């Protein structure tokens, strides 16, 4: 799965950015839910927690993609060395 993400152009930086954005979106969804909906604080808390659970997933994917990128770069370096010798 990670290799397919990497090959399709998804980078670790994209995942880290998505994780950071989801932290802000978590706070924003909690704030909007608390102020705009006619529901109680429990509903706002659930929205904030739901969106907040995305951040660790994005950060984990970012870390895994970073390892995939480094592995790919090492493989390319080995191939270049073989071609130059």
PDB file with SEQRES, HELIX, SHEET and CRYST1 records, atoms N, CA, C and O in Angstrom:
SEQRES   1 A   85  UNK UNK UNK UNK UNK UNK UNK UNK UNK UNK UNK UNK UNK          
SEQRES   2 A   85  UNK UNK UNK UNK UNK UNK UNK UNK UNK UNK UNK UNK UNK          
SEQRES   3 A   85  UNK UNK UNK UNK UNK UNK UNK UNK UNK UNK UNK UNK UNK          
SEQRES   4 A   85  UNK UNK UNK UNK UNK UNK UNK UNK UNK UNK UNK UNK UNK          
SEQRES   5 A   85  UNK UNK UNK UNK UNK UNK UNK UNK UNK UNK UNK UNK UNK          
SEQRES   6 A   85  UNK UNK UNK UNK UNK UNK UNK UNK UNK UNK UNK UNK UNK          
SEQRES   7 A   85  UNK UNK UNK UNK UNK UNK UNK                                  
HELIX    1 AA1 UNK A    2  UNK A    7  1                                   6    
HELIX    2 AA2 UNK A   12  UNK A   36  1                                  25    
HELIX    3 AA3 UNK A   41  UNK A   84  1                                  44    
CRYST1    1.000    1.000    1.000  90.00  90.00  90.00 P 1           1          
ATOM      1  N   UNK A   1       0.814  -1.174   0.000  1.00  0.00           N  
ATOM      2  CA  UNK A   1       0.000   0.000   0.000  1.00  0.00           C  
ATOM      3  C   UNK A   1       0.873   1.259   0.000  1.00  0.00           C  
ATOM      4  O   UNK A   1       0.609   2.203  -0.744  1.00  0.00           O  
ATOM      5  N   UNK A   2       1.902   1.266   0.829  1.00  0.00           N  
ATOM      6  CA  UNK A   2       2.784   2.435   0.899  1.00  0.00           C  
ATOM      7  C   UNK A   2       3.509   2.664  -0.413  1.00  0.00           C  
ATOM      8  O   UNK A   2       3.677   3.801  -0.854  1.00  0.00           O  
ATOM      9  N   UNK A   3       3.934   1.586  -1.027  1.00  0.00           N  
ATOM     10  CA  UNK A   3       4.631   1.725  -2.308  1.00  0.00           C  
ATOM     11  C   UNK A   3       3.694   2.329  -3.355  1.00  0.00           C  
ATOM     12  O   UNK A   3       4.107   3.176  -4.147  1.00  0.00           O  
ATOM     13  N   UNK A   4       2.443   1.895  -3.357  1.00  0.00           N  
ATOM     14  CA  UNK A   4       1.465   2.436  -4.306  1.00  0.00           C  
ATOM     15  C   UNK A   4       1.211   3.921  -4.040  1.00  0.00           C  
ATOM     16  O   UNK A   4       1.118   4.712  -4.979  1.00  0.00           O  
ATOM     17  N   UNK A   5       1.100   4.302  -2.765  1.00  0.00           N  
ATOM     18  CA  UNK A   5       0.949   5.719  -2.431  1.00  0.00           C  
ATOM     19  C   UNK A   5       2.147   6.514  -2.924  1.00  0.00           C  
ATOM     20  O   UNK A   5       1.995   7.578  -3.523  1.00  0.00           O  
ATOM     21  N   UNK A   6       3.347   5.985  -2.665  1.00  0.00           N  
ATOM     22  CA  UNK A   6       4.582   6.645  -3.077  1.00  0.00           C  
ATOM     23  C   UNK A   6       4.644   6.777  -4.599  1.00  0.00           C  
ATOM     24  O   UNK A   6       4.983   7.837  -5.126  1.00  0.00           O  
ATOM     25  N   UNK A   7       4.317   5.699  -5.292  1.00  0.00           N  
ATOM     26  CA  UNK A   7       4.359   5.712  -6.757  1.00  0.00           C  
ATOM     27  C   UNK A   7       3.322   6.660  -7.350  1.00  0.00           C  
ATOM     28  O   UNK A   7       3.520   7.195  -8.441  1.00  0.00           O  
ATOM     29  N   UNK A   8       2.209   6.870  -6.631  1.00  0.00           N  
ATOM     30  CA  UNK A   8       1.168   7.758  -7.155  1.00  0.00           C  
ATOM     31  C   UNK A   8       1.441   9.220  -6.833  1.00  0.00           C  
ATOM     32  O   UNK A   8       0.645  10.095  -7.176  1.00  0.00           O  
ATOM     33  N   UNK A   9       2.571   9.488  -6.172  1.00  0.00           N  
ATOM     34  CA  UNK A   9       2.975  10.871  -5.933  1.00  0.00           C  
ATOM     35  C   UNK A   9       2.646  11.423  -4.559  1.00  0.00           C  
ATOM     36  O   UNK A   9       2.900  12.597  -4.290  1.00  0.00           O  
ATOM     37  N   UNK A  10       2.085  10.596  -3.683  1.00  0.00           N  
ATOM     38  CA  UNK A  10       1.802  11.050  -2.321  1.00  0.00           C  
ATOM     39  C   UNK A  10       3.123  11.059  -1.551  1.00  0.00           C  
ATOM     40  O   UNK A  10       3.853  10.068  -1.550  1.00  0.00           O  
ATOM     41  N   UNK A  11       3.424  12.179  -0.900  1.00  0.00           N  
ATOM     42  CA  UNK A  11       4.688  12.300  -0.174  1.00  0.00           C  
ATOM     43  C   UNK A  11       4.446  12.317   1.331  1.00  0.00           C  
ATOM     44  O   UNK A  11       3.327  12.527   1.799  1.00  0.00           O  
ATOM     45  N   UNK A  12       5.507  12.096   2.060  1.00  0.00           N  
ATOM     46  CA  UNK A  12       5.421  12.144   3.519  1.00  0.00           C  
ATOM     47  C   UNK A  12       5.038  13.543   3.981  1.00  0.00           C  
ATOM     48  O   UNK A  12       4.294  13.698   4.950  1.00  0.00           O  
ATOM     49  N   UNK A  13       5.540  14.553   3.297  1.00  0.00           N  
ATOM     50  CA  UNK A  13       5.203  15.931   3.660  1.00  0.00           C  
ATOM     51  C   UNK A  13       3.709  16.192   3.531  1.00  0.00           C  
ATOM     52  O   UNK A  13       3.135  16.921   4.341  1.00  0.00           O  
ATOM     53  N   UNK A  14       3.081  15.609   2.529  1.00  0.00           N  
ATOM     54  CA  UNK A  14       1.627  15.751   2.376  1.00  0.00           C  
ATOM     55  C   UNK A  14       0.897  15.159   3.575  1.00  0.00           C  
ATOM     56  O   UNK A  14      -0.055  15.747   4.088  1.00  0.00           O  
ATOM     57  N   UNK A  15       1.354  13.994   4.015  1.00  0.00           N  
ATOM     58  CA  UNK A  15       0.710  13.336   5.153  1.00  0.00           C  
ATOM     59  C   UNK A  15       0.937  14.120   6.445  1.00  0.00           C  
ATOM     60  O   UNK A  15       0.021  14.260   7.256  1.00  0.00           O  
ATOM     61  N   UNK A  16       2.153  14.632   6.639  1.00  0.00           N  
ATOM     62  CA  UNK A  16       2.419  15.432   7.838  1.00  0.00           C  
ATOM     63  C   UNK A  16       1.582  16.707   7.834  1.00  0.00           C  
ATOM     64  O   UNK A  16       1.082  17.130   8.876  1.00  0.00           O  
ATOM     65  N   UNK A  17       1.434  17.310   6.670  1.00  0.00           N  
ATOM     66  CA  UNK A  17       0.595  18.508   6.547  1.00  0.00           C  
ATOM     67  C   UNK A  17      -0.861  18.175   6.843  1.00  0.00           C  
ATOM     68  O   UNK A  17      -1.542  18.928   7.539  1.00  0.00           O  
ATOM     69  N   UNK A  18      -1.337  17.060   6.323  1.00  0.00           N  
ATOM     70  CA  UNK A  18      -2.718  16.641   6.592  1.00  0.00           C  
ATOM     71  C   UNK A  18      -2.929  16.396   8.083  1.00  0.00           C  
ATOM     72  O   UNK A  18      -3.992  16.714   8.616  1.00  0.00           O  
ATOM     73  N   UNK A  19      -1.932  15.836   8.757  1.00  0.00           N  
ATOM     74  CA  UNK A  19      -2.034  15.621  10.202  1.00  0.00           C  
ATOM     75  C   UNK A  19      -2.140  16.934  10.961  1.00  0.00           C  
ATOM     76  O   UNK A  19      -2.954  17.069  11.875  1.00  0.00           O  
ATOM     77  N   UNK A  20      -1.319  17.891  10.581  1.00  0.00           N  
ATOM     78  CA  UNK A  20      -1.359  19.200  11.248  1.00  0.00           C  
ATOM     79  C   UNK A  20      -2.688  19.903  10.983  1.00  0.00           C  
ATOM     80  O   UNK A  20      -3.263  20.511  11.886  1.00  0.00           O  
ATOM     81  N   UNK A  21      -3.174  19.821   9.751  1.00  0.00           N  
ATOM     82  CA  UNK A  21      -4.455  20.434   9.418  1.00  0.00           C  
ATOM     83  C   UNK A  21      -5.588  19.775  10.194  1.00  0.00           C  
ATOM     84  O   UNK A  21      -6.518  20.452  10.634  1.00  0.00           O  
ATOM     85  N   UNK A  22      -5.515  18.458  10.363  1.00  0.00           N  
ATOM     86  CA  UNK A  22      -6.595  17.768  11.068  1.00  0.00           C  
ATOM     87  C   UNK A  22      -6.650  18.148  12.545  1.00  0.00           C  
ATOM     88  O   UNK A  22      -7.715  18.086  13.159  1.00  0.00           O  
ATOM     89  N   UNK A  23      -5.519  18.540  13.118  1.00  0.00           N  
ATOM     90  CA  UNK A  23      -5.534  19.025  14.497  1.00  0.00           C  
ATOM     91  C   UNK A  23      -6.312  20.335  14.565  1.00  0.00           C  
ATOM     92  O   UNK A  23      -7.156  20.519  15.442  1.00  0.00           O  
ATOM     93  N   UNK A  24      -6.026  21.236  13.641  1.00  0.00           N  
ATOM     94  CA  UNK A  24      -6.771  22.489  13.578  1.00  0.00           C  
ATOM     95  C   UNK A  24      -8.238  22.262  13.256  1.00  0.00           C  
ATOM     96  O   UNK A  24      -9.107  22.922  13.825  1.00  0.00           O  
ATOM     97  N   UNK A  25      -8.523  21.332  12.346  1.00  0.00           N  
ATOM     98  CA  UNK A  25      -9.910  21.022  11.984  1.00  0.00           C  
ATOM     99  C   UNK A  25     -10.665  20.423  13.166  1.00  0.00           C  
ATOM    100  O   UNK A  25     -11.869  20.633  13.316  1.00  0.00           O  
ATOM    101  N   UNK A  26      -9.951  19.681  13.997  1.00  0.00           N  
ATOM    102  CA  UNK A  26     -10.575  19.110  15.189  1.00  0.00           C  
ATOM    103  C   UNK A  26     -11.062  20.216  16.114  1.00  0.00           C  
ATOM    104  O   UNK A  26     -12.199  20.187  16.586  1.00  0.00           O  
ATOM    105  N   UNK A  27     -10.200  21.186  16.368  1.00  0.00           N  
ATOM    106  CA  UNK A  27     -10.578  22.300  17.231  1.00  0.00           C  
ATOM    107  C   UNK A  27     -11.694  23.122  16.598  1.00  0.00           C  
ATOM    108  O   UNK A  27     -12.643  23.521  17.272  1.00  0.00           O  
ATOM    109  N   UNK A  28     -11.572  23.372  15.301  1.00  0.00           N  
ATOM    110  CA  UNK A  28     -12.572  24.163  14.606  1.00  0.00           C  
ATOM    111  C   UNK A  28     -13.934  23.462  14.593  1.00  0.00           C  
ATOM    112  O   UNK A  28     -14.961  24.106  14.805  1.00  0.00           O  
ATOM    113  N   UNK A  29     -13.949  22.152  14.348  1.00  0.00           N  
ATOM    114  CA  UNK A  29     -15.227  21.431  14.331  1.00  0.00           C  
ATOM    115  C   UNK A  29     -15.864  21.416  15.716  1.00  0.00           C  
ATOM    116  O   UNK A  29     -17.085  21.503  15.843  1.00  0.00           O  
ATOM    117  N   UNK A  30     -15.045  21.307  16.742  1.00  0.00           N  
ATOM    118  CA  UNK A  30     -15.577  21.377  18.107  1.00  0.00           C  
ATOM    119  C   UNK A  30     -16.190  22.750  18.364  1.00  0.00           C  
ATOM    120  O   UNK A  30     -17.293  22.856  18.900  1.00  0.00           O  
ATOM    121  N   UNK A  31     -15.467  23.798  17.977  1.00  0.00           N  
ATOM    122  CA  UNK A  31     -15.924  25.165  18.217  1.00  0.00           C  
ATOM    123  C   UNK A  31     -17.208  25.468  17.455  1.00  0.00           C  
ATOM    124  O   UNK A  31     -18.149  26.028  18.017  1.00  0.00           O  
ATOM    125  N   UNK A  32     -17.245  25.101  16.183  1.00  0.00           N  
ATOM    126  CA  UNK A  32     -18.435  25.356  15.367  1.00  0.00           C  
ATOM    127  C   UNK A  32     -19.616  24.556  15.878  1.00  0.00           C  
ATOM    128  O   UNK A  32     -20.727  25.076  15.981  1.00  0.00           O  
ATOM    129  N   UNK A  33     -19.379  23.291  16.200  1.00  0.00           N  
ATOM    130  CA  UNK A  33     -20.464  22.448  16.703  1.00  0.00           C  
ATOM    131  C   UNK A  33     -21.025  22.988  18.005  1.00  0.00           C  
ATOM    132  O   UNK A  33     -22.236  22.973  18.226  1.00  0.00           O  
ATOM    133  N   UNK A  34     -20.141  23.463  18.861  1.00  0.00           N  
ATOM    134  CA  UNK A  34     -20.591  23.983  20.149  1.00  0.00           C  
ATOM    135  C   UNK A  34     -21.409  25.264  19.988  1.00  0.00           C  
ATOM    136  O   UNK A  34     -22.382  25.474  20.712  1.00  0.00           O  
ATOM    137  N   UNK A  35     -21.024  26.105  19.056  1.00  0.00           N  
ATOM    138  CA  UNK A  35     -21.664  27.423  18.931  1.00  0.00           C  
ATOM    139  C   UNK A  35     -22.829  27.453  17.964  1.00  0.00           C  
ATOM    140  O   UNK A  35     -23.788  28.190  18.193  1.00  0.00           O  
ATOM    141  N   UNK A  36     -22.783  26.683  16.895  1.00  0.00           N  
ATOM    142  CA  UNK A  36     -23.783  26.803  15.829  1.00  0.00           C  
ATOM    143  C   UNK A  36     -24.923  25.789  15.938  1.00  0.00           C  
ATOM    144  O   UNK A  36     -26.054  26.085  15.552  1.00  0.00           O  
ATOM    145  N   UNK A  37     -24.635  24.606  16.456  1.00  0.00           N  
ATOM    146  CA  UNK A  37     -25.672  23.589  16.538  1.00  0.00           C  
ATOM    147  C   UNK A  37     -26.501  23.780  17.804  1.00  0.00           C  
ATOM    148  O   UNK A  37     -26.047  24.356  18.794  1.00  0.00           O  
ATOM    149  N   UNK A  38     -27.693  23.293  17.738  1.00  0.00           N  
ATOM    150  CA  UNK A  38     -28.562  23.362  18.910  1.00  0.00           C  
ATOM    151  C   UNK A  38     -28.400  22.113  19.779  1.00  0.00           C  
ATOM    152  O   UNK A  38     -29.316  21.713  20.497  1.00  0.00           O  
ATOM    153  N   UNK A  39     -27.243  21.526  19.698  1.00  0.00           N  
ATOM    154  CA  UNK A  39     -26.958  20.319  20.479  1.00  0.00           C  
ATOM    155  C   UNK A  39     -26.146  20.709  21.711  1.00  0.00           C  
ATOM    156  O   UNK A  39     -25.728  21.857  21.862  1.00  0.00           O  
ATOM    157  N   UNK A  40     -25.939  19.749  22.569  1.00  0.00           N  
ATOM    158  CA  UNK A  40     -25.202  20.039  23.804  1.00  0.00           C  
ATOM    159  C   UNK A  40     -23.690  19.892  23.609  1.00  0.00           C  
ATOM    160  O   UNK A  40     -23.218  19.567  22.519  1.00  0.00           O  
ATOM    161  N   UNK A  41     -22.964  20.131  24.662  1.00  0.00           N  
ATOM    162  CA  UNK A  41     -21.503  20.081  24.620  1.00  0.00           C  
ATOM    163  C   UNK A  41     -20.984  18.685  24.282  1.00  0.00           C  
ATOM    164  O   UNK A  41     -19.921  18.550  23.676  1.00  0.00           O  
ATOM    165  N   UNK A  42     -21.724  17.647  24.670  1.00  0.00           N  
ATOM    166  CA  UNK A  42     -21.288  16.276  24.376  1.00  0.00           C  
ATOM    167  C   UNK A  42     -21.149  16.043  22.873  1.00  0.00           C  
ATOM    168  O   UNK A  42     -20.200  15.399  22.426  1.00  0.00           O  
ATOM    169  N   UNK A  43     -22.082  16.560  22.106  1.00  0.00           N  
ATOM    170  CA  UNK A  43     -22.017  16.394  20.647  1.00  0.00           C  
ATOM    171  C   UNK A  43     -20.796  17.123  20.085  1.00  0.00           C  
ATOM    172  O   UNK A  43     -20.105  16.592  19.216  1.00  0.00           O  
ATOM    173  N   UNK A  44     -20.532  18.314  20.567  1.00  0.00           N  
ATOM    174  CA  UNK A  44     -19.355  19.063  20.118  1.00  0.00           C  
ATOM    175  C   UNK A  44     -18.082  18.301  20.452  1.00  0.00           C  
ATOM    176  O   UNK A  44     -17.156  18.237  19.643  1.00  0.00           O  
ATOM    177  N   UNK A  45     -18.042  17.725  21.647  1.00  0.00           N  
ATOM    178  CA  UNK A  45     -16.869  16.937  22.031  1.00  0.00           C  
ATOM    179  C   UNK A  45     -16.684  15.736  21.108  1.00  0.00           C  
ATOM    180  O   UNK A  45     -15.561  15.423  20.715  1.00  0.00           O  
ATOM    181  N   UNK A  46     -17.772  15.069  20.763  1.00  0.00           N  
ATOM    182  CA  UNK A  46     -17.673  13.900  19.869  1.00  0.00           C  
ATOM    183  C   UNK A  46     -17.156  14.297  18.492  1.00  0.00           C  
ATOM    184  O   UNK A  46     -16.332  13.584  17.919  1.00  0.00           O  
ATOM    185  N   UNK A  47     -17.622  15.423  17.950  1.00  0.00           N  
ATOM    186  CA  UNK A  47     -17.126  15.888  16.653  1.00  0.00           C  
ATOM    187  C   UNK A  47     -15.633  16.184  16.724  1.00  0.00           C  
ATOM    188  O   UNK A  47     -14.874  15.790  15.838  1.00  0.00           O  
ATOM    189  N   UNK A  48     -15.214  16.879  17.779  1.00  0.00           N  
ATOM    190  CA  UNK A  48     -13.800  17.207  17.920  1.00  0.00           C  
ATOM    191  C   UNK A  48     -12.929  15.969  18.051  1.00  0.00           C  
ATOM    192  O   UNK A  48     -11.847  15.894  17.468  1.00  0.00           O  
ATOM    193  N   UNK A  49     -13.401  15.012  18.812  1.00  0.00           N  
ATOM    194  CA  UNK A  49     -12.637  13.768  18.990  1.00  0.00           C  
ATOM    195  C   UNK A  49     -12.600  12.975  17.690  1.00  0.00           C  
ATOM    196  O   UNK A  49     -11.561  12.424  17.327  1.00  0.00           O  
ATOM    197  N   UNK A  50     -13.736  12.913  16.983  1.00  0.00           N  
ATOM    198  CA  UNK A  50     -13.793  12.169  15.713  1.00  0.00           C  
ATOM    199  C   UNK A  50     -12.765  12.698  14.719  1.00  0.00           C  
ATOM    200  O   UNK A  50     -11.997  11.926  14.146  1.00  0.00           O  
ATOM    201  N   UNK A  51     -12.752  13.994  14.517  1.00  0.00           N  
ATOM    202  CA  UNK A  51     -11.796  14.582  13.577  1.00  0.00           C  
ATOM    203  C   UNK A  51     -10.376  14.492  14.132  1.00  0.00           C  
ATOM    204  O   UNK A  51      -9.425  14.301  13.373  1.00  0.00           O  
ATOM    205  N   UNK A  52     -10.229  14.627  15.438  1.00  0.00           N  
ATOM    206  CA  UNK A  52      -8.912  14.562  16.062  1.00  0.00           C  
ATOM    207  C   UNK A  52      -8.249  13.207  15.946  1.00  0.00           C  
ATOM    208  O   UNK A  52      -7.027  13.102  16.056  1.00  0.00           O  
ATOM    209  N   UNK A  53      -9.037  12.170  15.724  1.00  0.00           N  
ATOM    210  CA  UNK A  53      -8.466  10.827  15.577  1.00  0.00           C  
ATOM    211  C   UNK A  53      -7.781  10.637  14.236  1.00  0.00           C  
ATOM    212  O   UNK A  53      -7.048   9.666  14.050  1.00  0.00           O  
ATOM    213  N   UNK A  54      -8.006  11.543  13.304  1.00  0.00           N  
ATOM    214  CA  UNK A  54      -7.345  11.432  12.001  1.00  0.00           C  
ATOM    215  C   UNK A  54      -5.870  11.773  12.091  1.00  0.00           C  
ATOM    216  O   UNK A  54      -5.062  11.194  11.365  1.00  0.00           O  
ATOM    217  N   UNK A  55      -5.502  12.694  12.961  1.00  0.00           N  
ATOM    218  CA  UNK A  55      -4.115  13.184  13.013  1.00  0.00           C  
ATOM    219  C   UNK A  55      -3.096  12.059  13.206  1.00  0.00           C  
ATOM    220  O   UNK A  55      -2.125  11.998  12.451  1.00  0.00           O  
ATOM    221  N   UNK A  56      -3.275  11.165  14.185  1.00  0.00           N  
ATOM    222  CA  UNK A  56      -2.263  10.106  14.348  1.00  0.00           C  
ATOM    223  C   UNK A  56      -2.136   9.208  13.117  1.00  0.00           C  
ATOM    224  O   UNK A  56      -1.050   8.726  12.798  1.00  0.00           O  
ATOM    225  N   UNK A  57      -3.260   8.990  12.431  1.00  0.00           N  
ATOM    226  CA  UNK A  57      -3.212   8.174  11.213  1.00  0.00           C  
ATOM    227  C   UNK A  57      -2.371   8.859  10.143  1.00  0.00           C  
ATOM    228  O   UNK A  57      -1.521   8.230   9.512  1.00  0.00           O  
ATOM    229  N   UNK A  58      -2.614  10.154   9.941  1.00  0.00           N  
ATOM    230  CA  UNK A  58      -1.827  10.891   8.948  1.00  0.00           C  
ATOM    231  C   UNK A  58      -0.343  10.934   9.334  1.00  0.00           C  
ATOM    232  O   UNK A  58       0.521  10.777   8.471  1.00  0.00           O  
ATOM    233  N   UNK A  59      -0.043  11.143  10.611  1.00  0.00           N  
ATOM    234  CA  UNK A  59       1.353  11.176  11.044  1.00  0.00           C  
ATOM    235  C   UNK A  59       2.023   9.809  10.877  1.00  0.00           C  
ATOM    236  O   UNK A  59       3.189   9.732  10.490  1.00  0.00           O  
ATOM    237  N   UNK A  60       1.290   8.736  11.167  1.00  0.00           N  
ATOM    238  CA  UNK A  60       1.845   7.392  10.982  1.00  0.00           C  
ATOM    239  C   UNK A  60       2.106   7.110   9.506  1.00  0.00           C  
ATOM    240  O   UNK A  60       3.149   6.563   9.150  1.00  0.00           O  
ATOM    241  N   UNK A  61       1.157   7.486   8.647  1.00  0.00           N  
ATOM    242  CA  UNK A  61       1.377   7.315   7.205  1.00  0.00           C  
ATOM    243  C   UNK A  61       2.539   8.171   6.719  1.00  0.00           C  
ATOM    244  O   UNK A  61       3.307   7.744   5.856  1.00  0.00           O  
ATOM    245  N   UNK A  62       2.673   9.371   7.264  1.00  0.00           N  
ATOM    246  CA  UNK A  62       3.793  10.233   6.900  1.00  0.00           C  
ATOM    247  C   UNK A  62       5.130   9.610   7.260  1.00  0.00           C  
ATOM    248  O   UNK A  62       6.079   9.651   6.477  1.00  0.00           O  
ATOM    249  N   UNK A  63       5.193   9.037   8.446  1.00  0.00           N  
ATOM    250  CA  UNK A  63       6.434   8.378   8.882  1.00  0.00           C  
ATOM    251  C   UNK A  63       6.743   7.167   8.005  1.00  0.00           C  
ATOM    252  O   UNK A  63       7.889   6.962   7.604  1.00  0.00           O  
ATOM    253  N   UNK A  64       5.722   6.367   7.711  1.00  0.00           N  
ATOM    254  CA  UNK A  64       5.931   5.191   6.866  1.00  0.00           C  
ATOM    255  C   UNK A  64       6.342   5.607   5.450  1.00  0.00           C  
ATOM    256  O   UNK A  64       7.213   4.981   4.846  1.00  0.00           O  
ATOM    257  N   UNK A  65       5.723   6.649   4.928  1.00  0.00           N  
ATOM    258  CA  UNK A  65       6.112   7.120   3.598  1.00  0.00           C  
ATOM    259  C   UNK A  65       7.521   7.696   3.592  1.00  0.00           C  
ATOM    260  O   UNK A  65       8.240   7.556   2.603  1.00  0.00           O  
ATOM    261  N   UNK A  66       7.924   8.341   4.679  1.00  0.00           N  
ATOM    262  CA  UNK A  66       9.298   8.854   4.767  1.00  0.00           C  
ATOM    263  C   UNK A  66      10.282   7.687   4.677  1.00  0.00           C  
ATOM    264  O   UNK A  66      11.301   7.793   3.995  1.00  0.00           O  
ATOM    265  N   UNK A  67       9.993   6.589   5.350  1.00  0.00           N  
ATOM    266  CA  UNK A  67      10.856   5.408   5.269  1.00  0.00           C  
ATOM    267  C   UNK A  67      10.870   4.840   3.861  1.00  0.00           C  
ATOM    268  O   UNK A  67      11.913   4.414   3.365  1.00  0.00           O  
ATOM    269  N   UNK A  68       9.708   4.835   3.218  1.00  0.00           N  
ATOM    270  CA  UNK A  68       9.621   4.350   1.837  1.00  0.00           C  
ATOM    271  C   UNK A  68      10.422   5.249   0.902  1.00  0.00           C  
ATOM    272  O   UNK A  68      11.109   4.758   0.006  1.00  0.00           O  
ATOM    273  N   UNK A  69      10.339   6.549   1.103  1.00  0.00           N  
ATOM    274  CA  UNK A  69      11.103   7.489   0.271  1.00  0.00           C  
ATOM    275  C   UNK A  69      12.600   7.281   0.455  1.00  0.00           C  
ATOM    276  O   UNK A  69      13.346   7.278  -0.524  1.00  0.00           O  
ATOM    277  N   UNK A  70      13.045   7.109   1.685  1.00  0.00           N  
ATOM    278  CA  UNK A  70      14.466   6.891   1.944  1.00  0.00           C  
ATOM    279  C   UNK A  70      14.933   5.579   1.343  1.00  0.00           C  
ATOM    280  O   UNK A  70      16.030   5.499   0.790  1.00  0.00           O  
ATOM    281  N   UNK A  71      14.104   4.551   1.448  1.00  0.00           N  
ATOM    282  CA  UNK A  71      14.443   3.255   0.866  1.00  0.00           C  
ATOM    283  C   UNK A  71      14.548   3.361  -0.652  1.00  0.00           C  
ATOM    284  O   UNK A  71      15.455   2.794  -1.262  1.00  0.00           O  
ATOM    285  N   UNK A  72      13.633   4.078  -1.244  1.00  0.00           N  
ATOM    286  CA  UNK A  72      13.649   4.270  -2.697  1.00  0.00           C  
ATOM    287  C   UNK A  72      14.897   5.038  -3.130  1.00  0.00           C  
ATOM    288  O   UNK A  72      15.513   4.713  -4.145  1.00  0.00           O  
ATOM    289  N   UNK A  73      15.265   6.061  -2.352  1.00  0.00           N  
ATOM    290  CA  UNK A  73      16.459   6.849  -2.681  1.00  0.00           C  
ATOM    291  C   UNK A  73      17.724   6.001  -2.568  1.00  0.00           C  
ATOM    292  O   UNK A  73      18.629   6.116  -3.396  1.00  0.00           O  
ATOM    293  N   UNK A  74      17.786   5.146  -1.538  1.00  0.00           N  
ATOM    294  CA  UNK A  74      18.958   4.265  -1.397  1.00  0.00           C  
ATOM    295  C   UNK A  74      19.041   3.290  -2.565  1.00  0.00           C  
ATOM    296  O   UNK A  74      20.126   3.006  -3.071  1.00  0.00           O  
ATOM    297  N   UNK A  75      17.889   2.779  -2.988  1.00  0.00           N  
ATOM    298  CA  UNK A  75      17.864   1.856  -4.123  1.00  0.00           C  
ATOM    299  C   UNK A  75      18.328   2.520  -5.400  1.00  0.00           C  
ATOM    300  O   UNK A  75      19.053   1.921  -6.194  1.00  0.00           O  
ATOM    301  N   UNK A  76      17.905   3.767  -5.598  1.00  0.00           N  
ATOM    302  CA  UNK A  76      18.334   4.503  -6.794  1.00  0.00           C  
ATOM    303  C   UNK A  76      19.830   4.798  -6.741  1.00  0.00           C  
ATOM    304  O   UNK A  76      20.505   4.743  -7.769  1.00  0.00           O  
ATOM    305  N   UNK A  77      20.354   5.107  -5.564  1.00  0.00           N  
ATOM    306  CA  UNK A  77      21.785   5.385  -5.423  1.00  0.00           C  
ATOM    307  C   UNK A  77      22.600   4.132  -5.739  1.00  0.00           C  
ATOM    308  O   UNK A  77      23.635   4.219  -6.399  1.00  0.00           O  
ATOM    309  N   UNK A  78      22.141   2.968  -5.273  1.00  0.00           N  
ATOM    310  CA  UNK A  78      22.834   1.719  -5.571  1.00  0.00           C  
ATOM    311  C   UNK A  78      22.821   1.445  -7.061  1.00  0.00           C  
ATOM    312  O   UNK A  78      23.823   1.006  -7.625  1.00  0.00           O  
ATOM    313  N   UNK A  79      21.701   1.699  -7.698  1.00  0.00           N  
ATOM    314  CA  UNK A  79      21.590   1.468  -9.145  1.00  0.00           C  
ATOM    315  C   UNK A  79      22.528   2.397  -9.912  1.00  0.00           C  
ATOM    316  O   UNK A  79      23.170   1.970 -10.871  1.00  0.00           O  
ATOM    317  N   UNK A  80      22.614   3.656  -9.501  1.00  0.00           N  
ATOM    318  CA  UNK A  80      23.524   4.599 -10.161  1.00  0.00           C  
ATOM    319  C   UNK A  80      24.969   4.153  -9.984  1.00  0.00           C  
ATOM    320  O   UNK A  80      25.767   4.235 -10.918  1.00  0.00           O  
ATOM    321  N   UNK A  81      25.308   3.678  -8.777  1.00  0.00           N  
ATOM    322  CA  UNK A  81      26.689   3.221  -8.531  1.00  0.00           C  
ATOM    323  C   UNK A  81      27.036   2.036  -9.421  1.00  0.00           C  
ATOM    324  O   UNK A  81      28.145   1.957  -9.948  1.00  0.00           O  
ATOM    325  N   UNK A  82      26.094   1.116  -9.589  1.00  0.00           N  
ATOM    326  CA  UNK A  82      26.343  -0.054 -10.443  1.00  0.00           C  
ATOM    327  C   UNK A  82      26.527   0.363 -11.896  1.00  0.00           C  
ATOM    328  O   UNK A  82      27.352  -0.197 -12.618  1.00  0.00           O  
ATOM    329  N   UNK A  83      25.752   1.348 -12.310  1.00  0.00           N  
ATOM    330  CA  UNK A  83      25.836   1.792 -13.709  1.00  0.00           C  
ATOM    331  C   UNK A  83      27.136   2.553 -13.966  1.00  0.00           C  
ATOM    332  O   UNK A  83      27.647   2.531 -15.085  1.00  0.00           O  
ATOM    333  N   UNK A  84      27.677   3.224 -12.952  1.00  0.00           N  
ATOM    334  CA  UNK A  84      28.908   3.998 -13.112  1.00  0.00           C  
ATOM    335  C   UNK A  84      30.163   3.161 -12.993  1.00  0.00           C  
ATOM    336  O   UNK A  84      31.244   3.629 -13.353  1.00  0.00           O  
ATOM    337  N   UNK A  85      30.057   1.946 -12.503  1.00  0.00           N  
ATOM    338  CA  UNK A  85      31.255   1.120 -12.343  1.00  0.00           C  
ATOM    339  C   UNK A  85      31.450   0.179 -13.487  1.00  0.00           C  
ATOM    340  O   UNK A  85      32.416  -0.584 -13.500  1.00  0.00           O  
TER     341      UNK A  85                                                      
END                                                                             
